[in-house]
Amino acid sequence: MPALKLIGITKRFGSLVAVNDISLDVAPGEVVALLGENGAGKSTLVSILFGHYRADAGRIEVDGVALPPGNPKAALAAGIAMVHQHFTLADNLSVLDNLMLGTEPLWRWFSRRAQARRSVVSTAQRYGLQVNPDALVADLSVGERQRVEILKALVPSVEWQGTKPGAKILILDEPTAVLTPSEVESLFATLQQLVAQGLSVIFISHKLDEVMRASHRVAVLRGGKLVAVAPTHQSTRASLATLMVGREITPPTRPPTQQGKLVCALREVSVKPALLKRVNLDLHAGEIVAVAGVAGNGQQALAELLFGLRAADEGAVELNGSAMPAHPQAWVRANVARIPEDRHAVGVVGDMAVWENAVLERYATPTFARFGVTQRGAARAHAQSLIDRFDVRGIYGKGTAQGLSTPTRLLSGGNMQKLILGRALTGHGGADTPSLIVADQPTWGLDVGAVAFVHQQLLNACANGAAVLLISEDLDEIFALADRVAVMHNGQLSEALPTRKWTLASIGLAMASGQATEQAHKPANAEASLAH
């Protein structure tokens, strides 16, 4: 009997059919990879499974028993658990406290911590998840935090509350997005332990190499429909990519480039409290410099510095030979394209229309405003060109004025990212190549086809004379695009060396331990480092 069975699941949002008559089963101890391009329906399907959405048609069965629709509590009680891409842990609490949150009634006079500890230790030993229940979450590495997230899903709470059994079906959403190579290896070892114990896993990822390695079967969604279910060993990366996007994907090609003038320079830059420590970096026209590192080591402060959102406490930040203020408008006027990591909180205003977000950074320029009045015709035409060029989907009434008024918050994360990329890379009115592109996780959450497209856009911009700073945790992306690579660890930035001087092992070691940062305080020698 299947551990999970989806039968004829359909979900509509107005005229948009997000999920169309999907049937799928998952066996005990099986890993099924759920693939699809942005807007294919993966998030909607998982939300229905977890009870966040109620399907318009169809039903879900767990161990042969129908699951009440639209009821997250029932999903949890049935043993369905989900580990989200972004961790949901309280840093100021211990591991044990995080695992106990929400498991005890408010009216109980005492906490059954001893029973909870025994359950946590027992589950951790059973699945090979090494963790110290008394450790403060803030002191854990990213990989250790992910183990805590998985434990939170697996630990049964029946011993101290009696409402939630241990998980039978685990949904992993982009589980390797913030892990170093060594932590990825540890995660896959954990997955082997989980499935050996009979746990069923739904694995959502855009990294096809990992899908090929971790899954038993693949299920591919396209346009809300299930277009293929196949054993992983009978598939290839190329065949899966073609199934996802419905066409053969052309790998990005790099136009010939030459080292240009110095566009941006950081000299002994520090940001307190210890976010950046004496950082030196040169960015030249016609080159892509990548900054690798585990999330939380200072990359965000570096991006905010070059977005104009944060000021340096020490050192100098120069753009085209001039000192730059901590003022976002000044950076935008200097033709700096800004692609932020957090698309929801920083990249867009969710309640504003798609066309408004498309011109948000330049709504007051002569192209889109006259005498302080927004020229809606020009703004809407610009927005439509971005939507067409970057294939932004999920817009109700696409190609119409009504469609351009769709609230941006209704877009999927990937399509929201495409809108931000279009806004950034087209420059002023779609004509100019940006002087500097600061791309912070530019392909996070994008499907394989969209990733190839974005990579090509960055390469083209670089060939047209832009300097590109790529901040990424995806090592495949870094090796594919970068001329030079620097590693950030604990606020320190290593020397940016030619990409050919790095290996996957050396860059992973530097990300995890900072062993490459002894060269961080040496001024960048652009001529030497660019000769590759």
Rosetta blueprint (number, residue, H / E / L):
1 M L
2 P L
3 A L
4 L E
5 K E
6 L E
7 I E
8 G E
9 I E
10 T E
11 K E
12 R E
13 F E
14 G L
15 S L
16 L E
17 V E
18 A E
19 V E
20 N E
21 D E
22 I E
23 S E
24 L E
25 D E
26 V E
27 A L
28 P L
29 G L
30 E L
31 V E
32 V E
33 A E
34 L E
35 L E
36 G E
37 E L
38 N L
39 G L
40 A L
41 G L
42 K H
43 S H
44 T H
45 L H
46 V H
47 S H
48 I H
49 L H
50 F L
51 G L
52 H L
53 Y L
54 R L
55 A L
56 D L
57 A E
58 G E
59 R E
60 I E
61 E E
62 V E
63 D L
64 G L
65 V E
66 A E
67 L L
68 P L
69 P L
70 G L
71 N L
72 P H
73 K H
74 A H
75 A H
76 L H
77 A H
78 A L
79 G L
80 I E
81 A E
82 M E
83 V E
84 H L
85 Q L
86 H L
87 F L
88 T L
89 L L
90 A L
91 D L
92 N L
93 L L
94 S E
95 V H
96 L H
97 D H
98 N H
99 L H
100 M H
101 L L
102 G L
103 T L
104 E L
105 P L
106 L L
107 W L
108 R L
109 W L
110 F L
111 S L
112 R L
113 R H
114 A H
115 Q H
116 A H
117 R H
118 R H
119 S H
120 V H
121 V H
122 S H
123 T H
124 A H
125 Q H
126 R H
127 Y H
128 G L
129 L L
130 Q L
131 V L
132 N L
133 P L
134 D L
135 A L
136 L E
137 V H
138 A H
139 D H
140 L L
141 S L
142 V H
143 G H
144 E H
145 R H
146 Q H
147 R H
148 V H
149 E H
150 I H
151 L H
152 K H
153 A H
154 L H
155 V L
156 P L
157 S L
158 V L
159 E L
160 W L
161 Q L
162 G L
163 T L
164 K L
165 P L
166 G L
167 A L
168 K L
169 I E
170 L E
171 I E
172 L E
173 D E
174 E L
175 P L
176 T L
177 A L
178 V L
179 L L
180 T L
181 P H
182 S H
183 E H
184 V H
185 E H
186 S H
187 L H
188 F H
189 A H
190 T H
191 L H
192 Q H
193 Q H
194 L H
195 V H
196 A H
197 Q L
198 G L
199 L L
200 S E
201 V E
202 I E
203 F E
204 I E
205 S L
206 H L
207 K L
208 L H
209 D H
210 E H
211 V H
212 M H
213 R H
214 A H
215 S L
216 H L
217 R E
218 V E
219 A E
220 V E
221 L E
222 R E
223 G L
224 G L
225 K E
226 L E
227 V E
228 A E
229 V E
230 A E
231 P E
232 T H
233 H H
234 Q H
235 S L
236 T L
237 R H
238 A H
239 S H
240 L H
241 A H
242 T H
243 L H
244 M H
245 V H
246 G L
247 R L
248 E L
249 I L
250 T L
251 P L
252 P L
253 T L
254 R L
255 P L
256 P L
257 T L
258 Q L
259 Q L
260 G L
261 K L
262 L E
263 V E
264 C E
265 A E
266 L E
267 R E
268 E E
269 V E
270 S E
271 V E
272 K L
273 P L
274 A L
275 L L
276 L E
277 K E
278 R E
279 V E
280 N E
281 L E
282 D E
283 L E
284 H E
285 A L
286 G L
287 E L
288 I E
289 V E
290 A E
291 V E
292 A E
293 G L
294 V L
295 A L
296 G L
297 N L
298 G L
299 Q H
300 Q H
301 A H
302 L H
303 A H
304 E H
305 L H
306 L H
307 F H
308 G L
309 L L
310 R L
311 A L
312 A L
313 D L
314 E E
315 G E
316 A E
317 V E
318 E E
319 L E
320 N L
321 G L
322 S E
323 A E
324 M L
325 P L
326 A L
327 H L
328 P H
329 Q H
330 A H
331 W H
332 V H
333 R H
334 A L
335 N L
336 V E
337 A E
338 R E
339 I E
340 P L
341 E L
342 D L
343 R H
344 H H
345 A H
346 V H
347 G H
348 V L
349 V L
350 G L
351 D L
352 M L
353 A E
354 V H
355 W H
356 E H
357 N H
358 A H
359 V L
360 L H
361 E H
362 R H
363 Y L
364 A L
365 T L
366 P L
367 T L
368 F L
369 A E
370 R E
371 F L
372 G L
373 V E
374 T E
375 Q L
376 R H
377 G H
378 A H
379 A H
380 R H
381 A H
382 H H
383 A H
384 Q H
385 S H
386 L H
387 I H
388 D H
389 R H
390 F H
391 D L
392 V L
393 R L
394 G L
395 I L
396 Y L
397 G L
398 K L
399 G L
400 T L
401 A H
402 Q H
403 G H
404 L H
405 S L
406 T L
407 P E
408 T H
409 R H
410 L H
411 L L
412 S L
413 G H
414 G H
415 N H
416 M H
417 Q H
418 K H
419 L H
420 I H
421 L H
422 G H
423 R H
424 A H
425 L H
426 T L
427 G L
428 H H
429 G H
430 G H
431 A L
432 D L
433 T L
434 P L
435 S L
436 L E
437 I E
438 V E
439 A E
440 D E
441 Q L
442 P L
443 T L
444 W L
445 G L
446 L L
447 D L
448 V H
449 G H
450 A H
451 V H
452 A H
453 F H
454 V H
455 H H
456 Q H
457 Q H
458 L H
459 L H
460 N H
461 A H
462 C H
463 A H
464 N L
465 G L
466 A L
467 A E
468 V E
469 L E
470 L E
471 I E
472 S L
473 E L
474 D L
475 L H
476 D H
477 E H
478 I H
479 F H
480 A H
481 L H
482 A L
483 D L
484 R E
485 V E
486 A E
487 V E
488 M E
489 H E
490 N L
491 G L
492 Q E
493 L E
494 S L
495 E L
496 A L
497 L E
498 P E
499 T H
500 R H
501 K H
502 W L
503 T L
504 L H
505 A H
506 S H
507 I H
508 G H
509 L H
510 A H
511 M H
512 A H
513 S H
514 G L
515 Q L
516 A L
517 T H
518 E H
519 Q H
520 A L
521 H L
522 K L
523 P L
524 A L
525 N L
526 A H
527 E H
528 A H
529 S H
530 L L
531 A L
532 H L
